[in-house]
C-alpha cells in the first residue's frame, strides 16, 4: 500500500505516464470534456473537492514548466486567479480565450474533474522535465 502522495489509482497512473510537454487538465464541474479524452472524475458534490484541493497535491508530484488558463479567469474569478499567481509565480503562463481553452482539451492526456463550482476554474498543466 502507498504511504503517501496521490492515492487515486487512475490519477496516479496518468501522472506516472506523463512525459515532457504532455498536458493534463484540472477542471471545474461544468467544463465540457471531449469524447475520447480520459476523464478522471473526482467530484462528489458541488464544491467537493475544490480546484485547489486537487491542484496542490499534484504540484507536490509533478514538474510543471507552464500553465494555460482562460483569460476570463482574471475578471470573472479573481480569487482563483490570485491563488494561481501565488502558486506559479516563476512558471511560464499562457492565457487564451475560454473557447480556445476548450479546443486545447483534445490534446490532453487526461482531464481531472473536480467539484469546483466557480467560473473559469480550469487549468492546463504542461509537464516539464526534472533533469
MDTraj code that builds the backbone (N, CA, C; nanometers):
import mdtraj as md
import numpy as np

residues = "UNK UNK UNK UNK UNK UNK UNK UNK UNK UNK UNK UNK UNK UNK UNK UNK UNK UNK UNK UNK UNK UNK UNK UNK UNK UNK UNK UNK UNK UNK UNK UNK UNK UNK UNK UNK UNK UNK UNK UNK UNK UNK UNK UNK UNK UNK UNK UNK UNK UNK UNK UNK UNK UNK UNK UNK UNK UNK UNK UNK UNK UNK UNK UNK UNK UNK UNK UNK UNK UNK UNK UNK UNK UNK UNK UNK UNK UNK UNK UNK UNK UNK UNK UNK UNK UNK UNK UNK UNK UNK UNK UNK UNK UNK UNK UNK UNK UNK UNK UNK UNK UNK UNK UNK UNK UNK UNK UNK UNK UNK UNK UNK UNK UNK UNK UNK UNK UNK UNK UNK UNK UNK UNK UNK UNK UNK UNK UNK UNK UNK UNK".split()
xyz = np.array([
    [0.0847, -0.1187, 0.0000],
    [0.0000, 0.0000, 0.0000],
    [0.0888, 0.1245, 0.0000],
    [0.0506, 0.2252, -0.0810],
    [0.1254, 0.3513, -0.0834],
    [0.1191, 0.4184, 0.0533],
    [0.2287, 0.4792, 0.0909],
    [0.2354, 0.5507, 0.2183],
    [0.1839, 0.6929, 0.2083],
    [0.2106, 0.7580, 0.0948],
    [0.1697, 0.8974, 0.0814],
    [0.1543, 0.9333, -0.0653],
    [0.1277, 1.0589, -0.0897],
    [0.1091, 1.1043, -0.2273],
    [-0.0305, 1.0737, -0.2780],
    [-0.0478, 1.0818, -0.4079],
    [-0.1768, 1.0587, -0.4722],
    [-0.2167, 0.9124, -0.4554],
    [-0.3345, 0.8885, -0.4018],
    [-0.3820, 0.7525, -0.3797],
    [-0.4768, 0.7041, -0.4887],
    [-0.5429, 0.7948, -0.5586],
    [-0.6374, 0.7569, -0.6629],
    [-0.5629, 0.6831, -0.7737],
    [-0.6050, 0.5584, -0.8026],
    [-0.5347, 0.4736, -0.8986],
    [-0.5286, 0.5351, -1.0380],
    [-0.6417, 0.5826, -1.0889],
    [-0.6443, 0.6372, -1.2241],
    [-0.5571, 0.7624, -1.2345],
    [-0.5649, 0.8476, -1.1338],
    [-0.4858, 0.9697, -1.1335],
    [-0.3367, 0.9381, -1.1229],
    [-0.3017, 0.8486, -1.0349],
    [-0.1616, 0.8101, -1.0179],
    [-0.1048, 0.7494, -1.1462],
    [-0.1842, 0.6697, -1.2145],
    [-0.1408, 0.6079, -1.3398],
    [-0.1139, 0.7131, -1.4466],
    [-0.2039, 0.8081, -1.4620],
    [-0.1855, 0.9142, -1.5615],
    [-0.0630, 0.9979, -1.5281],
    [-0.0455, 1.0342, -1.4032],
    [0.0699, 1.1161, -1.3646],
    [0.2013, 1.0447, -1.3958],
    [0.2052, 0.9141, -1.3685],
    [0.3269, 0.8371, -1.3925],
    [0.3563, 0.8229, -1.5416],
    [0.2558, 0.8395, -1.6245],
    [0.2757, 0.8227, -1.7689],
    [0.3155, 0.9515, -1.8402],
    [0.3132, 1.0646, -1.7720],
    [0.3424, 1.1920, -1.8366],
    [0.4891, 1.2033, -1.8764],
    [0.5097, 1.2588, -1.9941],
    [0.6433, 1.2912, -2.0416],
    [0.6531, 1.4412, -2.0647],
    [0.7707, 1.4859, -2.1006],
    [0.7952, 1.6278, -2.1231],
    [0.6999, 1.6812, -2.2301],
    [0.6358, 1.7909, -2.2003],
    [0.5388, 1.8645, -2.2832],
    [0.3990, 1.8041, -2.2862],
    [0.3768, 1.6864, -2.2274],
    [0.2403, 1.6343, -2.2172],
    [0.1578, 1.7282, -2.1311],
    [0.0264, 1.7246, -2.1495],
    [-0.0613, 1.8109, -2.0709],
    [-0.1707, 1.7312, -2.0024],
    [-0.2075, 1.7802, -1.8844],
    [-0.3272, 1.7330, -1.8156],
    [-0.4057, 1.8573, -1.7751],
    [-0.5332, 1.8382, -1.7506],
    [-0.6226, 1.9489, -1.7201],
    [-0.6875, 1.9253, -1.5855],
    [-0.6948, 2.0312, -1.5053],
    [-0.7761, 2.0303, -1.3842],
    [-0.8971, 2.1163, -1.4157],
    [-1.0158, 2.0595, -1.3981],
    [-1.1369, 2.1250, -1.4442],
    [-1.2394, 2.1438, -1.3331],
    [-1.3186, 2.2492, -1.3485],
    [-1.4342, 2.2650, -1.2607],
    [-1.5409, 2.1642, -1.3020],
    [-1.6504, 2.1587, -1.2285],
    [-1.7507, 2.0558, -1.2553],
    [-1.8337, 2.0832, -1.3797],
    [-1.8194, 2.2012, -1.4413],
    [-1.9001, 2.2329, -1.5572],
    [-1.8288, 2.2293, -1.6908],
    [-1.6980, 2.2105, -1.6919],
    [-1.6238, 2.2138, -1.8180],
    [-1.6623, 2.0941, -1.9051],
    [-1.6996, 2.1180, -2.0316],
    [-1.7309, 2.0053, -2.1191],
    [-1.6028, 1.9307, -2.1580],
    [-1.6019, 1.8012, -2.1339],
    [-1.4840, 1.7188, -2.1616],
    [-1.5096, 1.6436, -2.2918],
    [-1.4202, 1.6601, -2.3893],
    [-1.4417, 1.5958, -2.5196],
    [-1.4427, 1.4433, -2.5094],
    [-1.5226, 1.3811, -2.5947],
    [-1.5200, 1.2355, -2.6066],
    [-1.3800, 1.1936, -2.6478],
    [-1.3344, 1.0823, -2.5948],
    [-1.2038, 1.0302, -2.6321],
    [-1.0904, 1.0742, -2.5416],
    [-1.1138, 1.1739, -2.4574],
    [-1.0117, 1.2175, -2.3618],
    [-1.0400, 1.1482, -2.2287],
    [-0.9360, 1.0961, -2.1664],
    [-0.9540, 1.0288, -2.0372],
    [-1.0114, 1.1275, -1.9372],
    [-1.1174, 1.0853, -1.8684],
    [-1.1824, 1.1662, -1.7654],
    [-1.1588, 1.0982, -1.6314],
    [-1.0969, 1.1718, -1.5401],
    [-1.0811, 1.1234, -1.4034],
    [-1.1731, 1.2098, -1.3189],
    [-1.2859, 1.1551, -1.2824],
    [-1.3904, 1.2322, -1.2146],
    [-1.3758, 1.2168, -1.0634],
    [-1.3269, 1.3226, -1.0000],
    [-1.3099, 1.3223, -0.8550],
    [-1.4258, 1.3917, -0.7839],
    [-1.5182, 1.4503, -0.8603],
    [-1.6262, 1.5287, -0.7998],
    [-1.7165, 1.4397, -0.7148],
    [-1.7601, 1.4952, -0.6020],
    [-1.8507, 1.4242, -0.5117],
    [-1.9831, 1.4990, -0.5067],
    [-1.9763, 1.6243, -0.4675],
    [-2.0895, 1.7163, -0.4684],
    [-2.0346, 1.8520, -0.5098],
    [-2.1241, 1.9441, -0.5379],
    [-2.0820, 2.0786, -0.5777],
    [-1.9856, 2.1353, -0.4731],
    [-1.8650, 2.1698, -0.5198],
    [-1.7640, 2.2276, -0.4320],
    [-1.6647, 2.1286, -0.3736],
    [-1.6917, 1.9993, -0.3863],
    [-1.6048, 1.8981, -0.3236],
    [-1.5616, 1.7956, -0.4274],
    [-1.4321, 1.7739, -0.4425],
    [-1.3234, 1.8541, -0.3880],
    [-1.3082, 1.9842, -0.4667],
    [-1.2485, 2.0811, -0.4028],
    [-1.2254, 2.2097, -0.4678],
    [-1.1100, 2.1981, -0.5676],
    [-1.1024, 2.2945, -0.6558],
    [-0.9942, 2.3016, -0.7536],
    [-0.8583, 2.2996, -0.6829],
    [-0.8413, 2.3846, -0.5820],
    [-0.7117, 2.3957, -0.5147],
    [-0.6782, 2.2714, -0.4331],
    [-0.7806, 2.2040, -0.3795],
    [-0.7561, 2.0806, -0.3039],
    [-0.7018, 1.9707, -0.3950],
    [-0.7319, 1.9772, -0.5228],
    [-0.6778, 1.8813, -0.6187],
    [-0.5442, 1.9303, -0.6743],
    [-0.5344, 2.0591, -0.7016],
    [-0.4114, 2.1141, -0.7584],
    [-0.2913, 2.0955, -0.6663],
    [-0.3045, 2.1269, -0.5405],
    [-0.1887, 2.1270, -0.4511],
    [-0.1176, 1.9913, -0.4412],
    [-0.1884, 1.8798, -0.4259],
    [-0.1162, 1.7514, -0.4247],
    [-0.0482, 1.7191, -0.5585],
    [-0.1075, 1.7654, -0.6689],
    [-0.0444, 1.7434, -0.7991],
    [0.0882, 1.8181, -0.8077],
    [0.0912, 1.9385, -0.7538],
    [0.2141, 2.0183, -0.7575],
    [0.3276, 1.9526, -0.6798],
    [0.2920, 1.8767, -0.5782],
    [0.3941, 1.8071, -0.4996],
    [0.4564, 1.6919, -0.5786],
    [0.3877, 1.6433, -0.6814],
    [0.4351, 1.5264, -0.7547],
    [0.4836, 1.5547, -0.8957],
    [0.4475, 1.6693, -0.9525],
    [0.4768, 1.6960, -1.0931],
    [0.5777, 1.8075, -1.1127],
    [0.6530, 1.7955, -1.2196],
    [0.7389, 1.9036, -1.2670],
    [0.6581, 1.9786, -1.3722],
    [0.6250, 2.1034, -1.3449],
    [0.5410, 2.1836, -1.4341],
    [0.6267, 2.2922, -1.4967],
    [0.6286, 2.2974, -1.6317],
    [0.7066, 2.4020, -1.6975],
    [0.6199, 2.5184, -1.7430],
    [0.4890, 2.4967, -1.7562],
    [0.3995, 2.6048, -1.7983],
    [0.2568, 2.5695, -1.7615],
    [0.1732, 2.6728, -1.7559],
    [0.0303, 2.6532, -1.7343],
    [-0.0454, 2.7343, -1.8385],
    [-0.1669, 2.6923, -1.8647],
    [-0.2574, 2.7672, -1.9506],
    [-0.3908, 2.7795, -1.8796],
    [-0.4433, 2.9018, -1.8754],
    [-0.5759, 2.9270, -1.8190],
    [-0.6518, 3.0197, -1.9127],
    [-0.7809, 3.0242, -1.8943],
    [-0.8640, 3.1135, -1.9750],
    [-0.8448, 3.2574, -1.9284],
    [-0.8335, 3.3455, -2.0234],
    [-0.8207, 3.4890, -1.9961],
    [-0.9347, 3.5378, -1.9063],
    [-1.0516, 3.4806, -1.9247],
    [-1.1705, 3.5224, -1.8492],
    [-1.1566, 3.5021, -1.6979],
    [-1.0677, 3.4135, -1.6560],
    [-1.0486, 3.3905, -1.5129],
    [-1.0074, 3.5196, -1.4417],
    [-0.9267, 3.6019, -1.5080],
    [-0.8755, 3.7236, -1.4443],
    [-0.9889, 3.8132, -1.3934],
    [-1.0940, 3.8287, -1.4713],
    [-1.2027, 3.9193, -1.4326],
    [-1.3214, 3.8487, -1.3691],
    [-1.3472, 3.7227, -1.4076],
    [-1.4661, 3.6526, -1.3587],
    [-1.4400, 3.5648, -1.2370],
    [-1.3137, 3.5424, -1.2024],
    [-1.2794, 3.4632, -1.0851],
    [-1.1465, 3.5132, -1.0281],
    [-1.1437, 3.6411, -0.9838],
    [-1.0158, 3.6995, -0.9386],
    [-0.9541, 3.6291, -0.8184],
    [-1.0338, 3.5700, -0.7320],
    [-0.9774, 3.4985, -0.6170],
    [-0.8976, 3.3763, -0.6618],
    [-0.9527, 3.3025, -0.7572],
    [-0.8809, 3.1857, -0.8092],
    [-0.7575, 3.2304, -0.8857],
    [-0.7703, 3.3357, -0.9639],
    [-0.6565, 3.3885, -1.0380],
    [-0.5423, 3.4239, -0.9420],
    [-0.5729, 3.4897, -0.8324],
    [-0.4714, 3.5265, -0.7339],
    [-0.4082, 3.4026, -0.6699],
    [-0.4888, 3.3023, -0.6385],
    [-0.4364, 3.1785, -0.5802],
    [-0.3398, 3.1098, -0.6771],
    [-0.3718, 3.1143, -0.8054],
    [-0.2845, 3.0549, -0.9062],
    [-0.1555, 3.1344, -0.9192],
    [-0.1656, 3.2669, -0.9158],
    [-0.0453, 3.3500, -0.9240],
    [0.0495, 3.3204, -0.8080],
    [-0.0041, 3.2953, -0.6899],
    [0.0789, 3.2631, -0.5744],
    [0.1528, 3.1314, -0.5938],
    [0.0886, 3.0344, -0.6581],
    [0.1484, 2.9027, -0.6749],
    [0.2434, 2.8946, -0.7951],
    [0.2247, 2.9811, -0.8940],
    [0.3001, 2.9692, -1.0181],
    [0.3764, 3.0967, -1.0537],
    [0.4274, 3.1655, -0.9558],
    [0.4939, 3.2931, -0.9812],
    [0.6150, 3.2808, -1.0742],
    [0.6869, 3.1710, -1.0701],
    [0.8053, 3.1564, -1.1542],
    [0.7857, 3.0655, -1.2743],
    [0.6603, 3.0362, -1.3071],
    [0.6289, 2.9421, -1.4143],
    [0.5709, 3.0176, -1.5333],
    [0.6072, 2.9763, -1.6540],
    [0.5531, 3.0370, -1.7750],
    [0.4008, 3.0214, -1.7764],
    [0.3304, 3.1314, -1.8061],
    [0.1843, 3.1295, -1.8051],
    [0.1303, 3.1735, -1.9401],
    [0.0321, 3.0984, -1.9888],
    [-0.0345, 3.1294, -2.1150],
    [-0.1807, 3.1604, -2.0854],
    [-0.2331, 3.2618, -2.1524],
    [-0.3730, 3.3000, -2.1367],
    [-0.4397, 3.2943, -2.2738],
    [-0.5490, 3.2216, -2.2812],
    [-0.6240, 3.2055, -2.4060],
    [-0.7713, 3.2289, -2.3758],
    [-0.8506, 3.2474, -2.4798],
    [-0.9948, 3.2599, -2.4571],
    [-1.0490, 3.1258, -2.4069],
    [-1.1636, 3.1316, -2.3418],
    [-1.2246, 3.0082, -2.2921],
    [-1.2548, 2.9129, -2.4081],
    [-1.2944, 2.9673, -2.5209],
    [-1.3221, 2.8836, -2.6382],
    [-1.1941, 2.8148, -2.6866],
    [-1.0829, 2.8868, -2.6906],
    [-0.9550, 2.8257, -2.7281],
    [-0.9148, 2.7193, -2.6270],
    [-0.9372, 2.7502, -2.4986],
    [-0.9048, 2.6556, -2.3918],
    [-0.9769, 2.5233, -2.4161],
    [-1.1070, 2.5302, -2.4454],
    [-1.1848, 2.4081, -2.4671],
    [-1.1321, 2.3293, -2.5869],
    [-1.0844, 2.3966, -2.6899],
    [-1.0263, 2.3272, -2.8050],
    [-0.8972, 2.2552, -2.7667],
    [-0.8223, 2.3119, -2.6744],
    [-0.6952, 2.2530, -2.6327],
    [-0.7137, 2.1234, -2.5539],
    [-0.8339, 2.0996, -2.5023],
    [-0.8602, 1.9794, -2.4235],
    [-0.8393, 1.8517, -2.5049],
    [-0.8608, 1.8593, -2.6351],
    [-0.8481, 1.7411, -2.7207],
    [-0.7076, 1.6816, -2.7171],
    [-0.6070, 1.7623, -2.6874],
    [-0.4684, 1.7151, -2.6858],
    [-0.4224, 1.6691, -2.5472],
    [-0.5070, 1.6831, -2.4466],
    [-0.4675, 1.6479, -2.3097],
    [-0.4627, 1.4969, -2.2895],
    [-0.3681, 1.4536, -2.2071],
    [-0.3624, 1.3126, -2.1680],
    [-0.4840, 1.2751, -2.0846],
    [-0.5315, 1.3710, -2.0026],
    [-0.6480, 1.3449, -1.9181],
    [-0.7049, 1.4768, -1.8673],
    [-0.8330, 1.4732, -1.8332],
    [-0.8992, 1.5851, -1.7665],
    [-0.9439, 1.5352, -1.6299],
    [-0.9018, 1.6074, -1.5272],
    [-0.9366, 1.5739, -1.3897],
    [-1.0519, 1.6642, -1.3492],
    [-1.1698, 1.6073, -1.3306],
    [-1.2893, 1.6847, -1.2969],
    [-1.3016, 1.6956, -1.1455],
    [-1.3072, 1.8188, -1.0974],
    [-1.3243, 1.8448, -0.9545],
    [-1.4700, 1.8820, -0.9283],
    [-1.5014, 1.9125, -0.8058],
    [-1.6344, 1.9614, -0.7718],
    [-1.6419, 2.1133, -0.7714],
    [-1.5336, 2.1784, -0.8118],
    [-1.5281, 2.3256, -0.8111],
    [-1.6455, 2.3837, -0.8881],
    [-1.7084, 2.4851, -0.8290],
    [-1.8263, 2.5467, -0.8904],
    [-1.8121, 2.6979, -0.8966],
    [-1.6929, 2.7440, -0.9367],
    [-1.6708, 2.8862, -0.9594],
    [-1.6311, 2.9047, -1.1062],
    [-1.6558, 3.0231, -1.1629],
    [-1.6345, 3.0422, -1.3064],
    [-1.4881, 3.0285, -1.3499],
    [-1.4691, 2.9611, -1.4608],
    [-1.3397, 2.9508, -1.5283],
    [-1.2290, 2.8908, -1.4413],
    [-1.2646, 2.8048, -1.3480],
    [-1.1662, 2.7394, -1.2616],
    [-1.1136, 2.6146, -1.3321],
    [-1.0354, 2.6382, -1.4364],
    [-0.9785, 2.5309, -1.5186],
    [-0.8344, 2.5679, -1.5514],
    [-0.7504, 2.4663, -1.5620],
    [-0.6093, 2.4912, -1.5902],
    [-0.5483, 2.3740, -1.6654],
    [-0.4654, 2.4069, -1.7616],
    [-0.3853, 2.3063, -1.8299],
    [-0.2450, 2.3127, -1.7695],
    [-0.1974, 2.1967, -1.7244],
    [-0.0618, 2.1849, -1.6718],
    [0.0242, 2.1225, -1.7802],
    [0.1342, 2.1895, -1.8144],
    [0.2276, 2.1411, -1.9149],
    [0.3440, 2.0749, -1.8415],
    [0.3612, 1.9482, -1.8649],
    [0.4621, 1.8708, -1.7946],
    [0.6033, 1.9154, -1.8317],
    [0.6859, 1.9297, -1.7315],
    [0.8257, 1.9648, -1.7530],
    [0.9122, 1.8399, -1.7428],
    [1.0398, 1.8609, -1.7362],
    [1.1351, 1.7530, -1.7183],
    [1.2216, 1.7881, -1.5974],
    [1.2485, 1.6901, -1.5124],
    [1.3168, 1.7209, -1.3859],
    [1.4677, 1.6980, -1.3904],
    [1.5248, 1.7050, -1.5087],
    [1.6711, 1.6985, -1.5190],
    [1.7182, 1.7931, -1.6251],
])
top = md.Topology()
chain = top.add_chain()
for i, resn in enumerate(residues, 1):
    res = top.add_residue(resn, chain, resSeq=i)
    for name in ("N", "CA", "C"):
        top.add_atom(name, md.element.get_by_symbol(name[0]), res)
traj = md.Trajectory(xyz[None], top)
